[in-house]
Amino acid sequence: MDWRNRIGLYGSYFFGMAAIGFTLPYLPLYLSQKGLSDRSIGVVSTLAALSGLAQFPIGIWSDRIGWRKPFLIAALAVVALATILLRSAQDVIWLGFLVVLFAENGISRAVVESLSGAEAAALAPKGGVGAALGVLRFWKPIGIVIMALVGSWMSERSGVASILTPIAILQGLAVAAALLIHETGEGKTSGDQGRTEEGNREPAWDRERTAAKGWIPKDRGLWAFVAAMILYHAANAPGGVYLGLFLKRDLQAPDRMLAYAFVVSMVAWMLVVWPAGWLADRWGRRPLLVVGWTIMALRLALVALVRSPGLAVANQALDGLGNGLFAVVAAAWMTDRLADPRRAGEAQVIVGSCLVLGSAIGPAVSGFLVEPLGFRGLFAVLAGVGAVATSIVVAFVPETTPRHVKAHDRGGLNPRAAASDLAPSP
C-alpha cells in the first residue's frame, strides 16, 4: 500500500470512527435529554443496527466492480450530514432517523467499517491479513479516545449537545481523506492468481457451486462461527447502550466517568489490536478467538457485580481487550475461510452483518428486560449469553490458518477444503 492510500484509508477511518467517542458514552444520555424513554432508546438502537444489513449487498457489489472508494465517500458524507442535522432535531421520528444514519452500528458506519477492512485485507501480503487488519483497527481507538476526552471536557462546560460541533468537523475531514484513496486494482485478482498458502488451500473459484444452493453453504464450521458472532454482539451491544445509564443512575457517577469508561476500553483496544493481528498470523486464529469470547463473557459478569464507578471503569479494560481481538481475528478468520482475494469485501460484510444482527437482537430484547430486571439483572443475563457464545467457539469453530489447520480439522473436514462459498456462481 503506497503512502497516498495509507493517508486516505487510515485517515478516513480515523476521523470517521472518532465520533464513536460520543455515540457510546453520550448518545443514550443525549437521547434521554431529548425525551426518549429507555425502551425507545433500545428501539432506535435496534433500527440503527438493522439498517447496517445494507452493508452486505454493498460489499458484494464492491467486490464485483472492484471499486470501494465511491461507497466509502458516500457513507462518510451521510454521517457528516447527519451529524450537522442531529443537534437541531426535535421531532422524535426525525431524531430517530438521524440516529440510524449517525450511530456506531448504523448503516453508514457499518459500510465504512466493512469496506475499510476489505481494502486493507485486499492489499495485504500473503500470510499478512491479520497484521494488515491490526494496523487499520489500531487507528480506531485513538480517535475515539481523543473524542471522548474532548467530549468529557465540553459536556461539563457546555452540555452534551455541544460535542456535536467538533464531531461534524471530524466527519468532514474523513470525507476529504477518503478522496485521496486511489483504486490500484490489487483486489481484482484473475482466476489463476488466487492466494494460496503452503499448498494447503485451493482457489475458491475452483469449488464454486453451480446449483442454486450456492447461497446456502454446507460448511458447519462457518455457520457455527456466524452463530457465535451474532451471540457475541447480542450479549455485548446492550453494554454500549445501557452502561452509561447504569453508571449514571445506579452508581451515581459524574458525567466525566462516562467518558473515562470508554477511554479505558479504547486504550485496551489500541494496545491489543496490533499484536493480535501479528499473533493470529503466527499462532492461528482459533486460540485468540477463544480468548476474545471468554473475556467478553467475563466482563459482562463483572459489570453485574461491581459496586463503585471506579471498578466499573476499570472493568472496561476487558471490554477493550475482547472487542479488539474480535475486530481483528474474526475478520481474519472469515477472510481465510473464503480463501479468495476477490471476495475480501464479502468476508468483511459477513462479519459486519453478524455484528448488525447481534446488535439488533441484543438491544431489542434488553429493552424489554431492563425494566423488570434492572441493570444488574440485565448484565447477568447477557453474561450467560456470552458464555453460550464462547462454548460454540470452543466446540465447533475450526482453525483456518494453513499451518495450524490440520491440528483442528480432523473431525471429518478436509484441510484442503477450508474455503466456503456464500455467493452464487457467476
Secondary structure as UniProt FT lines:
FT   HELIX           3..18
FT   HELIX           20..23
FT   TURN            24..26
FT   HELIX           27..33
FT   TURN            34..35
FT   HELIX           38..51
FT   HELIX           52..54
FT   HELIX           55..65
FT   HELIX           69..86
FT   TURN            87..88
FT   HELIX           92..102
FT   TURN            104..105
FT   HELIX           107..122
FT   TURN            126..127
FT   HELIX           129..158
FT   HELIX           160..163
FT   HELIX           164..178
FT   TURN            179..180
FT   TURN            186..187
FT   TURN            191..192
FT   TURN            198..199
FT   HELIX           204..207
FT   HELIX           212..215
FT   HELIX           220..249
FT   HELIX           255..283
FT   HELIX           285..303
FT   TURN            304..305
FT   HELIX           309..325
FT   HELIX           326..330
FT   HELIX           331..338
FT   HELIX           341..343
FT   HELIX           344..396
FT   HELIX           402..408
FT   HELIX           415..417
//
